[in-house]
């Protein structure tokens, strides 16, 4: 029996209405979800440190540029506390949909997991997106120490085992680990003196209360340029344009020495590969912008960029290296 033309028309209209309803709900016919363009809503960028620090300032510049390029607002959310663990945990437990990202420095990912018996997050479980920049340290000595090179320092340390003291901005910090790394590679014995921050350590170093320090470039360089501290080497594999006469540790005779901190963009484990790749491409474009490069250069940082796979290899290398140094030195969280 043939259907009446009006009946066919009604069935067609019904199917059309149903298809429109499914499309509005983001569902294709037969129950297949449609791909929604990313990002379709604002993105949170978690910074696991307090407002105002160099990491926070850099994150805000990045968020502004990402907002423009992604066409959605990228909102910085500071989750400071527990040495960065609170912020990392928040991202680790967030939905893996690309709408919660992490802007982290090296410590909570490559050092803290080895100094704490237990953490609420798995440092290896994040999805690396882009290595943003690396930041070297400067090996500086007090004005009165009779050394003018790393070779002089090694000789002085060998002549006075256990007598030289090196400061740091905290137990398990990049400065502490660099000191332990130096002790291992140069086979010297020095005493670690931890401080609650770089500022107090530098005050005592300038005053001659401690002998030397591996400090972040951005805080040590002004004192070097003012003639209050003597630089012996930079801990990266390349010299700094800001202090071109200061050799690298490798050039100064400590083979294989490469230390410092870094910044990177990551996402929760399981974030879709197409979203990770899109964010990485966008982040690499952001890193070409002049204002961001100038800001990082002022901190003594070197812009990196690259693919998620390159960042993953770099991260695992750093994780293993610092884990070995932490274990050898017996460093535990306080």
C-alpha positions, 0 to 999 in steps of 0.5 A: 500500500502506498503512503499518502503524500501528506504522511510521507511529508510528516515522517520526513519532517519528524526525522529532520526535527530529530536530527536537528535536536541531536545536532544541538546536543552534539550527537550525530545520528546513530549515537556517534558524537560529533567533533566539537572544535577546540576550544569551545569555552575558556581554558584554565591555566593553573600556576602552582605558585603565588601571584607576582613571581617570575613564573606567574608573570611569564604565565600571564604573558603566555595566557594573554597570547594564547587567548588571542590565538585560540579565540577563547579566554585563557584564565590564570589560576594560582594554586600555591602551596606545598611546594607546588604540589597543590597546583599539580594535584589540581591539574592531575585530577582535572578532566582530560579535555584540554580545558585545564592546563598546567604551567610548571617549573622543573622542581615539582616534576623532576625533584619533589617526587624524589624527595617526598615519600608520597605525593598526591599526584604522579609526576610522570602522568602529565601530558607534556605540551611544550618546553617553554624555556630553560633557565641556568644558574650562576656559580658565584663566590663571595668577594673575599674568596681567593679564587678566580676560576672553577679550577681555582675553586676545585683546588681550594675545596680539595685543600680544605675538605668540608670547610667551604660552604655553599648556600641555596634557597632551600633544601631540595631546590635547584641551587641545592641540587646544583651544589650536590651535582658539582660535588659529585662531578668535581669530587669535592666536599662542601657544606650545604647551608639552606635558606628560606629564599634566594634573597637571604642567601645572597645577603649572607654571600655578599657579607661573606658568611658563606663562600659560594652559591649556585643561584638563579641567573635573574637574581645573581646577575645584577649583583655580578654586574654591580661588582658585589659577587664574582661569577665563575661559570654559568650552568647551561651548555651555552654562554649567556648573552648578558654575561658573555665573558662568563664560561659554562661549567663545561668550558671551565673544566667540569665535564658534563655539567648542565643544570638549572630550572625550566618552565613548561606547559602540560595537561592532565594525562589522557588529554586527546592527542589532537588537542595536545598537538594543537596547543603545542603548535599554538604555544610554539607560535606564542614563543616567537613573540617579541615581548615574551622573548624579551621577558624571558631573556631578562630572566636569563632564560633561553626560549626552547619550544618544540614538540610534545615528544621532544618535551617528554624526552627532555622531562624523562632525562631530567627526572632520572638525572635529578632522581639519581643526585637526590638519592646519592645525596640523601636529600629528603623534604623538610 
